[in-house]
Amino acid sequence: MVHFSDYIYRVPFKGSGNFAMYYLPGRVKGRWDYMRVDGRCLDRAKFEEFKTRFYDLEGWDTRSGWPKKKTLESLGLSMSQVNSRKGIG
């Protein structure tokens, strides 16, 4: 499974150069609006939960992060092709 460096979870994002303020859609006081997201960092537990759900949805093994055999076959690939390349990508 993919793991990020610890600073992603500890150090708040400050932006860079001319793009120091970042906005994303979100709920502000109960309604959808654009909200500033600079100064935030990832919640490790929630991000791991998201990754697990995403991997499951895409047909990947949630422990290894690799596609499952059934997923590869649906794409016309085989495990031997993956193993010979030591992974995907």
mmCIF file as gemmi writes it, N, C-alpha and C atoms, coordinates in Angstrom:
data_model
loop_
_atom_site.group_PDB
_atom_site.id
_atom_site.type_symbol
_atom_site.label_atom_id
_atom_site.label_alt_id
_atom_site.label_comp_id
_atom_site.label_asym_id
_atom_site.label_entity_id
_atom_site.label_seq_id
_atom_site.pdbx_PDB_ins_code
_atom_site.Cartn_x
_atom_site.Cartn_y
_atom_site.Cartn_z
_atom_site.occupancy
_atom_site.B_iso_or_equiv
_atom_site.pdbx_formal_charge
_atom_site.auth_seq_id
_atom_site.auth_asym_id
_atom_site.pdbx_PDB_model_num
ATOM 1 N N . MET Axp A 1 ? 0.848 -1.182 0 1 0 ? 1 A 1
ATOM 2 C CA . MET Axp A 1 ? 0 0 0 1 0 ? 1 A 1
ATOM 3 C C . MET Axp A 1 ? 0.888 1.238 0 1 0 ? 1 A 1
ATOM 4 N N . VAL Axp A 2 ? 0.41 2.289 -0.607 1 0 ? 2 A 1
ATOM 5 C CA . VAL Axp A 2 ? 1.139 3.546 -0.678 1 0 ? 2 A 1
ATOM 6 C C . VAL Axp A 2 ? 1.155 4.205 0.699 1 0 ? 2 A 1
ATOM 7 N N . HIS Axp A 3 ? 2.317 4.703 1.097 1 0 ? 3 A 1
ATOM 8 C CA . HIS Axp A 3 ? 2.451 5.439 2.358 1 0 ? 3 A 1
ATOM 9 C C . HIS Axp A 3 ? 3.135 6.758 2.072 1 0 ? 3 A 1
ATOM 10 N N . PHE Axp A 4 ? 2.654 7.797 2.713 1 0 ? 4 A 1
ATOM 11 C CA . PHE Axp A 4 ? 3.246 9.118 2.549 1 0 ? 4 A 1
ATOM 12 C C . PHE Axp A 4 ? 4.175 9.427 3.716 1 0 ? 4 A 1
ATOM 13 N N . SER Axp A 5 ? 5.053 10.382 3.502 1 0 ? 5 A 1
ATOM 14 C CA . SER Axp A 5 ? 5.952 10.844 4.555 1 0 ? 5 A 1
ATOM 15 C C . SER Axp A 5 ? 5.121 11.442 5.692 1 0 ? 5 A 1
ATOM 16 N N . ASP Axp A 6 ? 5.623 11.343 6.904 1 0 ? 6 A 1
ATOM 17 C CA . ASP Axp A 6 ? 4.886 11.835 8.071 1 0 ? 6 A 1
ATOM 18 C C . ASP Axp A 6 ? 4.567 13.324 8.017 1 0 ? 6 A 1
ATOM 19 N N . TYR Axp A 7 ? 5.423 14.126 7.339 1 0 ? 7 A 1
ATOM 20 C CA . TYR Axp A 7 ? 5.166 15.567 7.334 1 0 ? 7 A 1
ATOM 21 C C . TYR Axp A 7 ? 3.839 15.92 6.658 1 0 ? 7 A 1
ATOM 22 N N . ILE Axp A 8 ? 3.348 15.06 5.752 1 0 ? 8 A 1
ATOM 23 C CA . ILE Axp A 8 ? 2.06 15.309 5.093 1 0 ? 8 A 1
ATOM 24 C C . ILE Axp A 8 ? 0.941 15.39 6.125 1 0 ? 8 A 1
ATOM 25 N N . TYR Axp A 9 ? 1.099 14.657 7.211 1 0 ? 9 A 1
ATOM 26 C CA . TYR Axp A 9 ? 0.07 14.61 8.253 1 0 ? 9 A 1
ATOM 27 C C . TYR Axp A 9 ? 0.325 15.609 9.38 1 0 ? 9 A 1
ATOM 28 N N . ARG Axp A 10 ? 1.551 16.133 9.486 1 0 ? 10 A 1
ATOM 29 C CA . ARG Axp A 10 ? 1.903 17.002 10.615 1 0 ? 10 A 1
ATOM 30 C C . ARG Axp A 10 ? 2.062 18.474 10.257 1 0 ? 10 A 1
ATOM 31 N N . VAL Axp A 11 ? 2.584 18.769 9.061 1 0 ? 11 A 1
ATOM 32 C CA . VAL Axp A 11 ? 2.925 20.147 8.704 1 0 ? 11 A 1
ATOM 33 C C . VAL Axp A 11 ? 1.808 20.755 7.854 1 0 ? 11 A 1
ATOM 34 N N . PRO Axp A 12 ? 1.16 21.806 8.341 1 0 ? 12 A 1
ATOM 35 C CA . PRO Axp A 12 ? 0.095 22.433 7.555 1 0 ? 12 A 1
ATOM 36 C C . PRO Axp A 12 ? 0.616 22.99 6.241 1 0 ? 12 A 1
ATOM 37 N N . PHE Axp A 13 ? -0.191 22.861 5.196 1 0 ? 13 A 1
ATOM 38 C CA . PHE Axp A 13 ? 0.163 23.361 3.864 1 0 ? 13 A 1
ATOM 39 C C . PHE Axp A 13 ? 0.118 24.886 3.875 1 0 ? 13 A 1
ATOM 40 N N . LYS Axp A 14 ? 1.167 25.526 3.342 1 0 ? 14 A 1
ATOM 41 C CA . LYS Axp A 14 ? 1.237 26.989 3.345 1 0 ? 14 A 1
ATOM 42 C C . LYS Axp A 14 ? 1.149 27.595 1.967 1 0 ? 14 A 1
ATOM 43 N N . GLY Axp A 15 ? 1.016 26.776 0.924 1 0 ? 15 A 1
ATOM 44 C CA . GLY Axp A 15 ? 0.985 27.32 -0.423 1 0 ? 15 A 1
ATOM 45 C C . GLY Axp A 15 ? 2.394 27.583 -0.914 1 0 ? 15 A 1
ATOM 46 N N . SER Axp A 16 ? 2.489 28.178 -2.08 1 0 ? 16 A 1
ATOM 47 C CA . SER Axp A 16 ? 3.809 28.475 -2.633 1 0 ? 16 A 1
ATOM 48 C C . SER Axp A 16 ? 3.725 29.648 -3.593 1 0 ? 16 A 1
ATOM 49 N N . GLY Axp A 17 ? 4.704 30.52 -3.546 1 0 ? 17 A 1
ATOM 50 C CA . GLY Axp A 17 ? 4.801 31.628 -4.492 1 0 ? 17 A 1
ATOM 51 C C . GLY Axp A 17 ? 3.546 32.467 -4.571 1 0 ? 17 A 1
ATOM 52 N N . ASN Axp A 18 ? 3.077 32.687 -5.794 1 0 ? 18 A 1
ATOM 53 C CA . ASN Axp A 18 ? 1.889 33.514 -6.015 1 0 ? 18 A 1
ATOM 54 C C . ASN Axp A 18 ? 0.593 32.781 -5.695 1 0 ? 18 A 1
ATOM 55 N N . PHE Axp A 19 ? 0.685 31.505 -5.386 1 0 ? 19 A 1
ATOM 56 C CA . PHE Axp A 19 ? -0.512 30.702 -5.146 1 0 ? 19 A 1
ATOM 57 C C . PHE Axp A 19 ? -0.6 30.29 -3.685 1 0 ? 19 A 1
ATOM 58 N N . ALA Axp A 20 ? -0.478 31.258 -2.79 1 0 ? 20 A 1
ATOM 59 C CA . ALA Axp A 20 ? -0.444 30.968 -1.359 1 0 ? 20 A 1
ATOM 60 C C . ALA Axp A 20 ? -1.821 30.652 -0.783 1 0 ? 20 A 1
ATOM 61 N N . MET Axp A 21 ? -2.892 31.047 -1.476 1 0 ? 21 A 1
ATOM 62 C CA . MET Axp A 21 ? -4.237 30.759 -0.973 1 0 ? 21 A 1
ATOM 63 C C . MET Axp A 21 ? -4.908 29.755 -1.906 1 0 ? 21 A 1
ATOM 64 N N . TYR Axp A 22 ? -5.359 28.661 -1.347 1 0 ? 22 A 1
ATOM 65 C CA . TYR Axp A 22 ? -6.023 27.627 -2.126 1 0 ? 22 A 1
ATOM 66 C C . TYR Axp A 22 ? -7.473 27.502 -1.683 1 0 ? 22 A 1
ATOM 67 N N . TYR Axp A 23 ? -8.365 27.381 -2.655 1 0 ? 23 A 1
ATOM 68 C CA . TYR Axp A 23 ? -9.788 27.246 -2.378 1 0 ? 23 A 1
ATOM 69 C C . TYR Axp A 23 ? -10.297 25.939 -2.993 1 0 ? 23 A 1
ATOM 70 N N . LEU Axp A 24 ? -11.156 25.27 -2.254 1 0 ? 24 A 1
ATOM 71 C CA . LEU Axp A 24 ? -11.827 24.065 -2.74 1 0 ? 24 A 1
ATOM 72 C C . LEU Axp A 24 ? -13.285 24.145 -2.33 1 0 ? 24 A 1
ATOM 73 N N . PRO Axp A 25 ? -14.172 23.461 -3.057 1 0 ? 25 A 1
ATOM 74 C CA . PRO Axp A 25 ? -15.573 23.457 -2.634 1 0 ? 25 A 1
ATOM 75 C C . PRO Axp A 25 ? -15.727 22.696 -1.324 1 0 ? 25 A 1
ATOM 76 N N . GLY Axp A 26 ? -16.584 23.204 -0.47 1 0 ? 26 A 1
ATOM 77 C CA . GLY Axp A 26 ? -16.853 22.548 0.81 1 0 ? 26 A 1
ATOM 78 C C . GLY Axp A 26 ? -18.067 23.167 1.474 1 0 ? 26 A 1
ATOM 79 N N . ARG Axp A 27 ? -18.421 22.637 2.633 1 0 ? 27 A 1
ATOM 80 C CA . ARG Axp A 27 ? -19.584 23.136 3.374 1 0 ? 27 A 1
ATOM 81 C C . ARG Axp A 27 ? -19.127 24.215 4.345 1 0 ? 27 A 1
ATOM 82 N N . VAL Axp A 28 ? -19.718 25.403 4.191 1 0 ? 28 A 1
ATOM 83 C CA . VAL Axp A 28 ? -19.437 26.519 5.078 1 0 ? 28 A 1
ATOM 84 C C . VAL Axp A 28 ? -20.758 26.944 5.698 1 0 ? 28 A 1
ATOM 85 N N . LYS Axp A 29 ? -20.871 26.809 7.007 1 0 ? 29 A 1
ATOM 86 C CA . LYS Axp A 29 ? -22.103 27.149 7.732 1 0 ? 29 A 1
ATOM 87 C C . LYS Axp A 29 ? -23.323 26.477 7.117 1 0 ? 29 A 1
ATOM 88 N N . GLY Axp A 30 ? -23.167 25.203 6.754 1 0 ? 30 A 1
ATOM 89 C CA . GLY Axp A 30 ? -24.292 24.413 6.269 1 0 ? 30 A 1
ATOM 90 C C . GLY Axp A 30 ? -24.609 24.526 4.783 1 0 ? 30 A 1
ATOM 91 N N . ARG Axp A 31 ? -23.861 25.332 4.04 1 0 ? 31 A 1
ATOM 92 C CA . ARG Axp A 31 ? -24.132 25.431 2.603 1 0 ? 31 A 1
ATOM 93 C C . ARG Axp A 31 ? -22.832 25.306 1.812 1 0 ? 31 A 1
ATOM 94 N N . TRP Axp A 32 ? -22.97 24.87 0.557 1 0 ? 32 A 1
ATOM 95 C CA . TRP Axp A 32 ? -21.8 24.694 -0.308 1 0 ? 32 A 1
ATOM 96 C C . TRP Axp A 32 ? -21.247 26.044 -0.708 1 0 ? 32 A 1
ATOM 97 N N . ASP Axp A 33 ? -19.936 26.143 -0.627 1 0 ? 33 A 1
ATOM 98 C CA . ASP Axp A 33 ? -19.25 27.368 -0.996 1 0 ? 33 A 1
ATOM 99 C C . ASP Axp A 33 ? -17.784 27.009 -1.23 1 0 ? 33 A 1
ATOM 100 N N . TYR Axp A 34 ? -17 27.972 -1.677 1 0 ? 34 A 1
ATOM 101 C CA . TYR Axp A 34 ? -15.563 27.751 -1.774 1 0 ? 34 A 1
ATOM 102 C C . TYR Axp A 34 ? -14.933 28.18 -0.458 1 0 ? 34 A 1
ATOM 103 N N . MET Axp A 35 ? -14.022 27.351 0.044 1 0 ? 35 A 1
ATOM 104 C CA . MET Axp A 35 ? -13.388 27.661 1.309 1 0 ? 35 A 1
ATOM 105 C C . MET Axp A 35 ? -11.875 27.565 1.18 1 0 ? 35 A 1
ATOM 106 N N . ARG Axp A 36 ? -11.189 28.381 1.961 1 0 ? 36 A 1
ATOM 107 C CA . ARG Axp A 36 ? -9.726 28.34 1.946 1 0 ? 36 A 1
ATOM 108 C C . ARG Axp A 36 ? -9.259 27.051 2.602 1 0 ? 36 A 1
ATOM 109 N N . VAL Axp A 37 ? -8.29 26.423 1.983 1 0 ? 37 A 1
ATOM 110 C CA . VAL Axp A 37 ? -7.783 25.161 2.536 1 0 ? 37 A 1
ATOM 111 C C . VAL Axp A 37 ? -6.292 25.231 2.874 1 0 ? 37 A 1
ATOM 112 N N . ASP Axp A 38 ? -5.658 26.404 2.657 1 0 ? 38 A 1
ATOM 113 C CA . ASP Axp A 38 ? -4.272 26.511 3.084 1 0 ? 38 A 1
ATOM 114 C C . ASP Axp A 38 ? -4.23 26.478 4.619 1 0 ? 38 A 1
ATOM 115 N N . GLY Axp A 39 ? -3.144 26.021 5.169 1 0 ? 39 A 1
ATOM 116 C CA . GLY Axp A 39 ? -3.026 25.895 6.62 1 0 ? 39 A 1
ATOM 117 C C . GLY Axp A 39 ? -3.553 24.578 7.153 1 0 ? 39 A 1
ATOM 118 N N . ARG Axp A 40 ? -3.925 23.647 6.271 1 0 ? 40 A 1
ATOM 119 C CA . ARG Axp A 40 ? -4.443 22.341 6.694 1 0 ? 40 A 1
ATOM 120 C C . ARG Axp A 40 ? -3.436 21.247 6.421 1 0 ? 40 A 1
ATOM 121 N N . CYS Axp A 41 ? -3.615 20.122 7.069 1 0 ? 41 A 1
ATOM 122 C CA . CYS Axp A 41 ? -2.832 18.926 6.769 1 0 ? 41 A 1
ATOM 123 C C . CYS Axp A 41 ? -3.791 17.735 6.776 1 0 ? 41 A 1
ATOM 124 N N . LEU Axp A 42 ? -3.335 16.607 6.273 1 0 ? 42 A 1
ATOM 125 C CA . LEU Axp A 42 ? -4.195 15.425 6.17 1 0 ? 42 A 1
ATOM 126 C C . LEU Axp A 42 ? -4.399 14.75 7.516 1 0 ? 42 A 1
ATOM 127 N N . ASP Axp A 43 ? -5.59 14.232 7.733 1 0 ? 43 A 1
ATOM 128 C CA . ASP Axp A 43 ? -5.888 13.389 8.882 1 0 ? 43 A 1
ATOM 129 C C . ASP Axp A 43 ? -5.512 11.961 8.492 1 0 ? 43 A 1
ATOM 130 N N . ARG Axp A 44 ? -4.503 11.393 9.157 1 0 ? 44 A 1
ATOM 131 C CA . ARG Axp A 44 ? -3.978 10.083 8.772 1 0 ? 44 A 1
ATOM 132 C C . ARG Axp A 44 ? -5.063 9.003 8.758 1 0 ? 44 A 1
ATOM 133 N N . ALA Axp A 45 ? -5.854 8.903 9.802 1 0 ? 45 A 1
ATOM 134 C CA . ALA Axp A 45 ? -6.873 7.843 9.891 1 0 ? 45 A 1
ATOM 135 C C . ALA Axp A 45 ? -7.918 7.983 8.79 1 0 ? 45 A 1
ATOM 136 N N . LYS Axp A 46 ? -8.384 9.208 8.549 1 0 ? 46 A 1
ATOM 137 C CA . LYS Axp A 46 ? -9.399 9.419 7.518 1 0 ? 46 A 1
ATOM 138 C C . LYS Axp A 46 ? -8.837 9.173 6.125 1 0 ? 46 A 1
ATOM 139 N N . PHE Axp A 47 ? -7.566 9.554 5.904 1 0 ? 47 A 1
ATOM 140 C CA . PHE Axp A 47 ? -6.972 9.324 4.599 1 0 ? 47 A 1
ATOM 141 C C . PHE Axp A 47 ? -6.767 7.829 4.353 1 0 ? 47 A 1
ATOM 142 N N . GLU Axp A 48 ? -6.362 7.094 5.374 1 0 ? 48 A 1
ATOM 143 C CA . GLU Axp A 48 ? -6.207 5.644 5.235 1 0 ? 48 A 1
ATOM 144 C C . GLU Axp A 48 ? -7.559 4.991 4.945 1 0 ? 48 A 1
ATOM 145 N N . GLU Axp A 49 ? -8.613 5.478 5.586 1 0 ? 49 A 1
ATOM 146 C CA . GLU Axp A 49 ? -9.965 4.965 5.323 1 0 ? 49 A 1
ATOM 147 C C . GLU Axp A 49 ? -10.359 5.247 3.871 1 0 ? 49 A 1
ATOM 148 N N . PHE Axp A 50 ? -10.059 6.465 3.388 1 0 ? 50 A 1
ATOM 149 C CA . PHE Axp A 50 ? -10.351 6.808 1.998 1 0 ? 50 A 1
ATOM 150 C C . PHE Axp A 50 ? -9.599 5.888 1.042 1 0 ? 50 A 1
ATOM 151 N N . LYS Axp A 51 ? -8.291 5.674 1.298 1 0 ? 51 A 1
ATOM 152 C CA . LYS Axp A 51 ? -7.49 4.813 0.418 1 0 ? 51 A 1
ATOM 153 C C . LYS Axp A 51 ? -8.068 3.403 0.359 1 0 ? 51 A 1
ATOM 154 N N . THR Axp A 52 ? -8.456 2.873 1.511 1 0 ? 52 A 1
ATOM 155 C CA . THR Axp A 52 ? -9.021 1.525 1.552 1 0 ? 52 A 1
ATOM 156 C C . THR Axp A 52 ? -10.293 1.451 0.716 1 0 ? 52 A 1
ATOM 157 N N . ARG Axp A 53 ? -11.166 2.429 0.877 1 0 ? 53 A 1
ATOM 158 C CA . ARG Axp A 53 ? -12.41 2.442 0.083 1 0 ? 53 A 1
ATOM 159 C C . ARG Axp A 53 ? -12.12 2.595 -1.41 1 0 ? 53 A 1
ATOM 160 N N . PHE Axp A 54 ? -11.189 3.466 -1.76 1 0 ? 54 A 1
ATOM 161 C CA . PHE Axp A 54 ? -10.845 3.697 -3.153 1 0 ? 54 A 1
ATOM 162 C C . PHE Axp A 54 ? -10.243 2.441 -3.773 1 0 ? 54 A 1
ATOM 163 N N . TYR Axp A 55 ? -9.297 1.809 -3.082 1 0 ? 55 A 1
ATOM 164 C CA . TYR Axp A 55 ? -8.679 0.59 -3.602 1 0 ? 55 A 1
ATOM 165 C C . TYR Axp A 55 ? -9.726 -0.493 -3.812 1 0 ? 55 A 1
ATOM 166 N N . ASP Axp A 56 ? -10.634 -0.633 -2.865 1 0 ? 56 A 1
ATOM 167 C CA . ASP Axp A 56 ? -11.689 -1.638 -2.984 1 0 ? 56 A 1
ATOM 168 C C . ASP Axp A 56 ? -12.591 -1.332 -4.179 1 0 ? 56 A 1
ATOM 169 N N . LEU Axp A 57 ? -12.953 -0.072 -4.347 1 0 ? 57 A 1
ATOM 170 C CA . LEU Axp A 57 ? -13.799 0.35 -5.465 1 0 ? 57 A 1
ATOM 171 C C . LEU Axp A 57 ? -13.129 0.074 -6.812 1 0 ? 57 A 1
ATOM 172 N N . GLU Axp A 58 ? -11.817 0.293 -6.888 1 0 ? 58 A 1
ATOM 173 C CA . GLU Axp A 58 ? -11.077 0.102 -8.138 1 0 ? 58 A 1
ATOM 174 C C . GLU Axp A 58 ? -10.679 -1.347 -8.388 1 0 ? 58 A 1
ATOM 175 N N . GLY Axp A 59 ? -10.909 -2.217 -7.399 1 0 ? 59 A 1
ATOM 176 C CA . GLY Axp A 59 ? -10.551 -3.62 -7.568 1 0 ? 59 A 1
ATOM 177 C C . GLY Axp A 59 ? -9.096 -3.911 -7.256 1 0 ? 59 A 1
ATOM 178 N N . TRP Axp A 60 ? -8.524 -3.156 -6.33 1 0 ? 60 A 1
ATOM 179 C CA . TRP Axp A 60 ? -7.143 -3.361 -5.914 1 0 ? 60 A 1
ATOM 180 C C . TRP Axp A 60 ? -7.119 -4.038 -4.552 1 0 ? 60 A 1
ATOM 181 N N . ASP Axp A 61 ? -6.053 -4.726 -4.265 1 0 ? 61 A 1
ATOM 182 C CA . ASP Axp A 61 ? -5.863 -5.342 -2.958 1 0 ? 61 A 1
ATOM 183 C C . ASP Axp A 61 ? -5.593 -4.224 -1.946 1 0 ? 61 A 1
ATOM 184 N N . THR Axp A 62 ? -6.376 -4.169 -0.879 1 0 ? 62 A 1
ATOM 185 C CA . THR Axp A 62 ? -6.253 -3.063 0.069 1 0 ? 62 A 1
ATOM 186 C C . THR Axp A 62 ? -5.007 -3.165 0.94 1 0 ? 62 A 1
ATOM 187 N N . ARG Axp A 63 ? -4.401 -4.331 1.029 1 0 ? 63 A 1
ATOM 188 C CA . ARG Axp A 63 ? -3.165 -4.466 1.823 1 0 ? 63 A 1
ATOM 189 C C . ARG Axp A 63 ? -1.924 -4.124 1.013 1 0 ? 63 A 1
ATOM 190 N N . SER Axp A 64 ? -1.883 -4.557 -0.239 1 0 ? 64 A 1
ATOM 191 C CA . SER Axp A 64 ? -0.676 -4.344 -1.048 1 0 ? 64 A 1
ATOM 192 C C . SER Axp A 64 ? -0.773 -3.108 -1.946 1 0 ? 64 A 1
ATOM 193 N N . GLY Axp A 65 ? -1.998 -2.701 -2.305 1 0 ? 65 A 1
ATOM 194 C CA . GLY Axp A 65 ? -2.165 -1.595 -3.234 1 0 ? 65 A 1
ATOM 195 C C . GLY Axp A 65 ? -2.028 -2.014 -4.693 1 0 ? 65 A 1
ATOM 196 N N . TRP Axp A 66 ? -1.927 -3.306 -4.946 1 0 ? 66 A 1
ATOM 197 C CA . TRP Axp A 66 ? -1.804 -3.829 -6.313 1 0 ? 66 A 1
ATOM 198 C C . TRP Axp A 66 ? -3.183 -4.248 -6.827 1 0 ? 66 A 1
ATOM 199 N N . PRO Axp A 67 ? -3.384 -4.198 -8.141 1 0 ? 67 A 1
ATOM 200 C CA . PRO Axp A 67 ? -4.663 -4.663 -8.702 1 0 ? 67 A 1
ATOM 201 C C . PRO Axp A 67 ? -4.884 -6.147 -8.403 1 0 ? 67 A 1
ATOM 202 N N . LYS Axp A 68 ? -6.137 -6.508 -8.198 1 0 ? 68 A 1
ATOM 203 C CA . LYS Axp A 68 ? -6.483 -7.92 -8 1 0 ? 68 A 1
ATOM 204 C C . LYS Axp A 68 ? -6.466 -8.639 -9.349 1 0 ? 68 A 1
ATOM 205 N N . LYS Axp A 69 ? -6.362 -9.947 -9.281 1 0 ? 69 A 1
ATOM 206 C CA . LYS Axp A 69 ? -6.312 -10.767 -10.493 1 0 ? 69 A 1
ATOM 207 C C . LYS Axp A 69 ? -7.52 -10.496 -11.391 1 0 ? 69 A 1
ATOM 208 N N . LYS Axp A 70 ? -8.702 -10.436 -10.793 1 0 ? 70 A 1
ATOM 209 C CA . LYS Axp A 70 ? -9.939 -10.2 -11.546 1 0 ? 70 A 1
ATOM 210 C C . LYS Axp A 70 ? -9.893 -8.842 -12.267 1 0 ? 70 A 1
ATOM 211 N N . THR Axp A 71 ? -9.342 -7.832 -11.607 1 0 ? 71 A 1
ATOM 212 C CA . THR Axp A 71 ? -9.231 -6.504 -12.205 1 0 ? 71 A 1
ATOM 213 C C . THR Axp A 71 ? -8.294 -6.53 -13.405 1 0 ? 71 A 1
ATOM 214 N N . LEU Axp A 72 ? -7.149 -7.199 -13.246 1 0 ? 72 A 1
ATOM 215 C CA . LEU Axp A 72 ? -6.2 -7.3 -14.355 1 0 ? 72 A 1
ATOM 216 C C . LEU Axp A 72 ? -6.818 -8.013 -15.543 1 0 ? 72 A 1
ATOM 217 N N . GLU Axp A 73 ? -7.513 -9.118 -15.269 1 0 ? 73 A 1
ATOM 218 C CA . GLU Axp A 73 ? -8.142 -9.879 -16.351 1 0 ? 73 A 1
ATOM 219 C C . GLU Axp A 73 ? -9.176 -9.041 -17.088 1 0 ? 73 A 1
ATOM 220 N N . SER Axp A 74 ? -9.896 -8.182 -16.364 1 0 ? 74 A 1
ATOM 221 C CA . SER Axp A 74 ? -10.894 -7.333 -17.017 1 0 ? 74 A 1
ATOM 222 C C . SER Axp A 74 ? -10.239 -6.313 -17.953 1 0 ? 74 A 1
ATOM 223 N N . LEU Axp A 75 ? -8.944 -6.07 -17.752 1 0 ? 75 A 1
ATOM 224 C CA . LEU Axp A 75 ? -8.19 -5.14 -18.6 1 0 ? 75 A 1
ATOM 225 C C . LEU Axp A 75 ? -7.35 -5.859 -19.652 1 0 ? 75 A 1
ATOM 226 N N . GLY Axp A 76 ? -7.505 -7.189 -19.703 1 0 ? 76 A 1
ATOM 227 C CA . GLY Axp A 76 ? -6.749 -7.973 -20.669 1 0 ? 76 A 1
ATOM 228 C C . GLY Axp A 76 ? -5.303 -8.213 -20.249 1 0 ? 76 A 1
ATOM 229 N N . LEU Axp A 77 ? -5.017 -8.112 -18.96 1 0 ? 77 A 1
ATOM 230 C CA . LEU Axp A 77 ? -3.677 -8.334 -18.432 1 0 ? 77 A 1
ATOM 231 C C . LEU Axp A 77 ? -3.657 -9.58 -17.557 1 0 ? 77 A 1
ATOM 232 N N . SER Axp A 78 ? -2.462 -10.035 -17.217 1 0 ? 78 A 1
ATOM 233 C CA . SER Axp A 78 ? -2.337 -11.195 -16.335 1 0 ? 78 A 1
ATOM 234 C C . SER Axp A 78 ? -1.347 -10.892 -15.224 1 0 ? 78 A 1
ATOM 235 N N . MET Axp A 79 ? -1.404 -11.677 -14.154 1 0 ? 79 A 1
ATOM 236 C CA . MET Axp A 79 ? -0.476 -11.513 -13.039 1 0 ? 79 A 1
ATOM 237 C C . MET Axp A 79 ? 0.959 -11.732 -13.493 1 0 ? 79 A 1
ATOM 238 N N . SER Axp A 80 ? 1.174 -12.651 -14.45 1 0 ? 80 A 1
ATOM 239 C CA . SER Axp A 80 ? 2.549 -12.9 -14.907 1 0 ? 80 A 1
ATOM 240 C C . SER Axp A 80 ? 3.137 -11.653 -15.572 1 0 ? 80 A 1
ATOM 241 N N . GLN Axp A 81 ? 2.31 -10.874 -16.286 1 0 ? 81 A 1
ATOM 242 C CA . GLN Axp A 81 ? 2.793 -9.627 -16.887 1 0 ? 81 A 1
ATOM 243 C C . GLN Axp A 81 ? 3.186 -8.626 -15.808 1 0 ? 81 A 1
ATOM 244 N N . VAL Axp A 82 ? 2.405 -8.583 -14.747 1 0 ? 82 A 1
ATOM 245 C CA . VAL Axp A 82 ? 2.699 -7.659 -13.638 1 0 ? 82 A 1
ATOM 246 C C . VAL Axp A 82 ? 3.96 -8.107 -12.912 1 0 ? 82 A 1
ATOM 247 N N . ASN Axp A 83 ? 4.043 -9.393 -12.603 1 0 ? 83 A 1
ATOM 248 C CA . ASN Axp A 83 ? 5.195 -9.918 -11.871 1 0 ? 83 A 1
ATOM 249 C C . ASN Axp A 83 ? 6.49 -9.755 -12.667 1 0 ? 83 A 1
ATOM 250 N N . SER Axp A 84 ? 6.429 -9.907 -13.982 1 0 ? 84 A 1
ATOM 251 C CA . SER Axp A 84 ? 7.635 -9.776 -14.796 1 0 ? 84 A 1
ATOM 252 C C . SER Axp A 84 ? 8.158 -8.335 -14.803 1 0 ? 84 A 1
ATOM 253 N N . ARG Axp A 85 ? 7.285 -7.384 -14.526 1 0 ? 85 A 1
ATOM 254 C CA . ARG Axp A 85 ? 7.69 -5.971 -14.488 1 0 ? 85 A 1
ATOM 255 C C . ARG Axp A 85 ? 7.872 -5.48 -13.057 1 0 ? 85 A 1
ATOM 256 N N . LYS Axp A 86 ? 7.709 -6.36 -12.087 1 0 ? 86 A 1
ATOM 257 C CA . LYS Axp A 86 ? 7.834 -6.021 -10.663 1 0 ? 86 A 1
ATOM 258 C C . LYS Axp A 86 ? 6.862 -4.906 -10.272 1 0 ? 86 A 1
ATOM 259 N N . GLY Axp A 87 ? 5.648 -5.018 -10.747 1 0 ? 87 A 1
ATOM 260 C CA . GLY Axp A 87 ? 4.61 -4.048 -10.394 1 0 ? 87 A 1
ATOM 261 C C . GLY Axp A 87 ? 4.011 -3.401 -11.617 1 0 ? 87 A 1
ATOM 262 N N . ILE Axp A 88 ? 3.17 -2.451 -11.371 1 0 ? 88 A 1
ATOM 263 C CA . ILE Axp A 88 ? 2.485 -1.734 -12.437 1 0 ? 88 A 1
ATOM 264 C C . ILE Axp A 88 ? 3.051 -0.316 -12.489 1 0 ? 88 A 1
ATOM 265 N N . GLY Axp A 89 ? 3.127 0.226 -13.665 1 0 ? 89 A 1
ATOM 266 C CA . GLY Axp A 89 ? 3.52 1.622 -13.791 1 0 ? 89 A 1
ATOM 267 C C . GLY Axp A 89 ? 4.886 1.819 -14.378 1 0 ? 89 A 1
